[in-house]
Amino acid sequence: MIAMMVLGAAIGVVFCFLMKKQERNFREKLFSECEVQLKKGNAEKFISNVIEHKDKWIRSIALIRKPFNKQVNLVIETMAVVLALLALVNSLTNFDKLFSTVIQGEVTVAFLSMVLAFIPTEWVLSNAIDKDVTAVLNDLREAVKNNRLKSFLDEAKQNG
């Protein structure tokens, strides 16, 4: 039973990392868009729009698109974690009564463990990505203010 919990948790964490891959690689998308807009002459307008609507821009490249604002999503996800935890405890304590076969119980335990691992991992990754996006956008804003956007983008491209 412990093995199924660990397996489910591992799958949840790996699944979360895969789902957040595009968001973690936001720099590539942002800098390529900035270069395109720079060639068109709209770079400052584009950057100010991205800075002003940061959450919408991140949502546009994300695989997981949360429908509500951050507070409502946090409440919903917290409820999901609490319910999954209660269901997991119930499944483990009443295993013989709830499941007709061992496989049925193990799959349920693995799935609940996956949910319990996925949601907190997603919270941590989302917060880290949000801080990273804010830092990059602040650097972009400073580059625009100092009229060195082209050199900033060239430097960012070299650093990968």
Secondary structure, 3 states (H helix, E strand, C coil): CHHHHHHHHHHHHHHHHHHCHHHHCHHHHHHHHHHHHHHHCCHHHHHHHHHHCHHHHHHHHCCCCCCCCHHHHHHHHHHHHHHHHHHHHHHHHCHHHHCCCHHHHHHHHHHHHHHHHHHHHHHHHHHHHHHHHHHHHHHHHHHHHCCCHHHHHHHHHHHC
